[in-house]
Amino acid sequence: MTSDAAARIAPLVRRIVGAIVLLWLVVTITFVLVRLAPGDPALFLVPPTASAQDAARLRTELGLDRPLAVQYARWMGGVLRGDFGESFASRRPVGRVLIDAMPVSLLLGGSALLITFVIGVPLGILQAARRGRAADRVLTILATLVYAAPSYWLALALVAVFTYGAATWGLPTALRLPAFGMQSPGAELRGVARFLDIARHAVLPLTILAAIGSAGIARYARTSVADILAQDWVRTARAKGLSPRRVYLRHVMFNILPAMVVLFALSLPGVVAGSIFVESVFAWPGMGRLMVAAISARDYPVVLGATVWYATLVIFANLSADILLPLLDPRRAG
């Protein structure tokens, strides 16, 4: 390997190693905090009539009577082999529990992230083009209010309006949106009918996640586009008679692409964090709801397995953006 190739590969290796170390720190700290948190999982699992001896036997069966260091070594050894242990509550492998819930979160979060950029980027460009005018001020205020509002509060507000309120006010059936679950209970639907039923149940949770995400993306895109529009070369392009459409499509969009790639990666934590509350409010059986239920039940293996999944998603999404940025914008290489 030549010295030039080694010089190019070395930063990449350092980033990957740093991401792995960061992931290890996150899961290790989470392991310690979860095990030191108040509450005994054995007391949640034994029936109310069980004796202290029954709880002690269950604690021994679950391995909770061993020193913390021994528990950590056994759990980490299993993780390195791809074994996250067994759920205390369901007595199923944690990997299987996570796989059952993961597609729901990927569907909800991925759709919300796509809608977020489809709406947020054009709004940010519109605000930058109308910078300082009434439209910009109104959109900025609305975006700030939506972005600052807690996701669970917005979720409950939409449920109050489009579920209970729509029925009370006698609004058309199309505006009475279901509030809970992915599908209509008891309905045996197939094909297109099943897809439309899921899509109808997804309207409210997707609206919450996309509204909050779009508000943040619009603010970031507004700043990025406004900075580009203030550059001398943009003024020169306009002075040469280029139409606004060509200026935005050829110059502005191309130059904000690196920033949007980074922003896409940085948006993942917000979608992940928001989905925890949204899935809980709307009773979607995804990773967020699973995480909340596992924390409430002191189901340590599921909490830790979900933490590994979330941390891996966020850390390596940011790593991907860090690697792609110099390729998209050579000025930031090195």
C-alpha positions in Angstrom: 0.0 0.0 0.0 1.3 3.4 -1.0 1.8 6.2 1.5 -1.0 8.2 -0.2 -3.5 5.4 0.1 -2.6 4.8 3.7 -3.0 8.5 4.4 -6.5 8.4 2.9 -7.5 5.2 4.7 -6.1 6.2 8.2 -8.8 8.9 8.9 -11.6 6.4 7.9 -10.2 3.8 10.2 -10.0 6.3 13.0 -13.6 7.3 12.5 -14.8 3.7 12.4 -12.8 2.8 15.6 -14.1 5.9 17.3 -17.7 5.0 16.4 -17.2 1.5 17.8 -15.7 2.8 21.0 -18.6 5.3 21.4 -21.1 2.5 20.9 -19.4 0.5 23.5 -19.5 3.4 26.0 -23.2 4.0 25.4 -24.2 0.4 25.9 -21.9 0.0 28.9 -23.2 3.1 30.7 -26.8 2.1 29.9 -26.1 -1.4 31.3 -24.8 0.1 34.6 -27.6 2.7 34.9 -30.3 0.1 34.2 -29.0 -2.3 36.7 -28.6 0.4 39.4 -32.1 1.8 38.8 -34.6 1.2 41.6 -36.9 -1.8 41.2 -36.4 -5.6 41.2 -37.5 -7.4 38.0 -38.2 -10.5 40.0 -40.9 -8.7 42.0 -42.6 -7.7 38.7 -42.6 -11.3 37.5 -43.7 -13.3 40.5 -47.5 -13.5 41.3 -48.7 -11.4 44.2 -49.1 -14.5 46.4 -45.4 -15.5 45.9 -43.1 -15.7 48.9 -39.7 -14.0 49.3 -38.2 -17.4 48.6 -40.0 -17.6 45.2 -38.6 -14.2 44.3 -35.1 -15.2 45.4 -35.3 -18.4 43.2 -36.4 -16.4 40.2 -33.7 -13.8 40.8 -31.1 -16.6 40.8 -32.7 -18.1 37.7 -32.4 -14.8 35.9 -28.8 -14.4 37.0 -29.5 -11.2 39.0 -27.9 -12.5 42.1 -24.5 -12.4 40.6 -22.0 -9.4 40.9 -22.6 -6.6 38.4 -19.2 -7.2 36.7 -20.1 -10.9 36.1 -23.5 -10.0 34.7 -21.9 -7.4 32.4 -19.2 -9.9 31.2 -21.8 -12.5 30.4 -24.1 -10.1 28.6 -21.3 -8.5 26.6 -20.0 -11.9 25.6 -23.4 -12.8 24.4 -23.7 -9.6 22.4 -20.4 -10.2 20.7 -21.8 -13.6 19.6 -25.1 -12.0 18.4 -27.0 -13.3 21.5 -28.9 -10.5 23.4 -30.3 -12.9 26.0 -33.9 -13.8 26.8 -36.7 -11.4 27.7 -37.6 -11.5 31.4 -41.3 -10.9 30.6 -42.0 -12.9 27.5 -39.2 -15.5 27.9 -38.5 -15.1 24.2 -35.1 -14.4 22.7 -34.5 -10.6 22.7 -33.3 -10.7 19.1 -36.7 -12.2 18.0 -38.6 -9.6 20.1 -36.6 -6.8 18.4 -37.1 -8.2 14.9 -40.9 -8.3 15.4 -41.0 -4.7 16.4 -38.3 -3.3 14.1 -40.2 -3.2 10.8 -43.0 -1.1 12.4 -40.5 1.6 13.5 -38.6 1.5 10.2 -41.8 2.0 8.3 -43.0 4.8 10.5 -39.7 6.5 11.0 -38.5 6.1 7.4 -41.8 7.4 6.0 -41.7 10.4 8.4 -38.1 11.2 7.5 -38.9 11.2 3.8 -41.9 13.4 4.3 -39.9 15.6 6.5 -37.4 16.5 3.8 -39.9 16.7 1.0 -41.8 19.4 3.0 -39.0 20.9 5.1 -36.4 21.7 2.3 -38.9 23.5 0.0 -40.2 25.5 3.0 -36.7 26.5 3.9 -35.9 27.6 0.4 -39.2 29.6 0.2 -38.3 31.3 3.5 -34.8 32.2 2.3 -36.2 33.5 -1.0 -38.7 35.7 1.0 -36.3 36.5 3.7 -37.5 39.4 5.9 -40.9 39.5 4.4 -44.3 38.6 5.9 -44.3 35.1 4.6 -40.9 34.4 6.1 -41.9 35.8 9.5 -45.1 33.8 9.6 -43.4 30.5 8.6 -40.6 31.1 11.0 -43.0 31.6 14.0 -45.0 28.5 13.0 -41.9 26.4 12.5 -40.5 27.5 15.9 -43.8 26.7 17.7 -44.2 23.3 16.1 -40.5 22.4 16.7 -40.6 23.4 20.3 -43.9 21.6 21.1 -43.5 18.2 22.8 -44.4 15.4 20.4 -46.7 13.7 22.9 -48.6 16.9 23.5 -49.2 17.4 19.7 -50.2 13.7 19.5 -52.9 14.1 22.2 -54.1 17.3 20.6 -54.6 15.7 17.2 -56.3 12.7 18.8 -58.7 15.1 20.6 -59.5 16.9 17.3 -59.5 14.3 14.6 -60.8 11.3 16.6 -63.0 12.3 19.5 -63.7 15.8 18.3 -64.5 14.7 14.8 -67.1 12.2 16.1 -68.6 14.7 18.5 -68.9 17.4 15.9 -70.4 15.0 13.3 -67.6 15.6 10.7 -67.4 13.3 7.6 -66.1 9.8 8.1 -63.0 10.7 6.1 -62.0 13.2 8.8 -62.5 10.7 11.7 -59.0 9.3 11.9 -58.3 6.2 14.1 -56.2 7.0 17.1 -54.8 3.7 18.3 -53.2 0.7 16.7 -51.9 -0.1 13.2 -55.0 -1.8 11.9 -58.7 -1.9 12.6 -59.3 -4.5 15.4 -61.0 -7.7 14.3 -60.8 -6.8 10.6 -59.6 -9.5 8.2 -58.2 -7.4 5.4 -55.9 -8.4 2.6 -54.1 -6.7 -0.2 -55.0 -3.1 -1.1 -57.7 -3.0 1.6 -55.1 -3.8 4.3 -52.6 -1.3 3.0 -55.3 1.5 3.0 -56.3 0.6 6.5 -52.7 0.8 7.7 -52.2 4.1 5.8 -55.3 5.5 7.5 -54.0 4.5 10.9 -50.6 6.1 10.1 -52.0 9.5 9.2 -51.8 10.9 12.8 -48.5 9.5 13.9 -46.8 10.4 10.6 -48.3 13.9 10.8 -46.7 14.4 14.3 -43.3 13.1 13.3 -43.2 14.9 9.9 -44.5 18.2 11.3 -41.8 18.4 14.0 -39.1 17.2 11.7 -40.1 19.5 8.8 -40.0 22.5 11.2 -36.4 21.8 12.1 -35.4 21.0 8.5 -37.0 24.2 7.3 -35.1 26.4 9.8 -31.8 24.8 8.8 -32.4 24.9 5.1 -33.5 28.6 5.4 -30.2 29.5 7.0 -28.1 27.5 4.5 -29.9 28.8 1.4 -29.8 32.4 2.7 -26.0 32.1 3.2 -25.6 30.9 -0.4 -27.9 33.6 -1.9 -25.7 36.2 -0.2 -22.6 34.9 -2.1 -21.0 37.1 -4.8 -21.2 34.3 -7.4 -24.9 34.1 -7.0 -25.3 37.8 -7.5 -23.1 37.4 -10.6 -25.3 34.6 -12.0 -28.4 36.8 -11.5 -26.6 39.8 -13.1 -25.9 37.6 -16.2 -29.6 37.1 -16.6 -30.1 33.6 -15.3 -33.7 32.9 -14.4 -34.5 32.4 -10.6 -35.4 28.7 -11.5 -31.9 28.0 -13.0 -30.2 29.8 -10.1 -32.0 27.7 -7.5 -31.8 24.4 -9.4 -28.2 24.7 -10.7 -26.4 26.6 -8.0 -28.4 26.7 -4.8 -29.6 23.1 -4.7 -26.1 21.7 -5.7 -24.4 23.7 -3.0 -26.8 22.8 -0.1 -26.6 19.1 -1.0 -23.7 18.4 1.4 -25.4 20.2 4.2 -28.6 18.2 3.6 -26.8 14.9 3.7 -25.4 15.8 7.1 -28.8 17.0 8.2 -30.4 13.8 7.1 -28.1 11.8 9.4 -28.5 14.3 12.3 -32.3 14.1 11.9 -32.3 10.4 12.7 -32.0 10.9 16.5 -35.0 13.2 16.5 -37.1 10.8 14.6 -36.0 7.9 16.9 -36.7 9.9 20.0 -40.0 11.2 18.8 -41.2 7.7 17.7 -40.9 6.5 21.3 -43.6 8.9 22.5 -45.7 8.7 19.3 -45.7 4.9 19.2 -46.7 4.9 22.9 -49.6 7.4 22.4 -50.9 5.7 19.2 -50.2 2.1 20.4 -48.1 1.2 17.4 -46.2 -2.0 18.2 -42.8 -0.7 17.3 -39.4 -0.2 19.0 -40.5 2.9 20.8 -43.5 1.3 22.5 -41.5 -1.9 23.2 -38.8 0.2 24.9 -41.3 2.0 27.2 -43.0 -1.3 28.1 -39.6 -2.9 28.8 -38.5 -0.1 31.1 -41.7 -0.2 33.0 -41.4 -4.0 33.5 -37.7 -3.8 34.3 -37.1 -6.1 31.4 -33.3 -5.5 31.3 -32.4 -7.6 28.3 -35.0 -6.0 26.0 -34.0 -2.5 27.2 -30.3 -3.2 26.5 -31.1 -4.8 23.2 -33.1 -1.8 22.1 -30.4 0.5 23.3 -27.8 -1.3 21.1 -30.2 -1.0 18.1 -30.9 2.7 18.7 -27.2 3.6 19.4 -26.0 1.7 16.4 -28.5 3.5 14.1 -27.6 7.0 15.4 -23.9 6.6 15.6 -23.3 4.9 12.3 -25.7 7.3 10.5 -23.6 10.1 11.7 -20.5 8.2 10.7 -21.9 7.7 7.2 -22.5 11.5 6.9 -19.0 12.2 8.1 -17.6 9.9 5.4 -19.8 11.2 2.6 -19.4 14.9 3.3 -15.8 15.1 1.9 -16.9 13.2 -1.2 -19.8 15.6 -1.8 -17.9 18.7 -0.9 -14.1 18.3 -1.5 -13.5 21.6 0.2 -14.2 19.9 3.6 -11.9 17.0 3.0 -9.0 16.5 5.4 
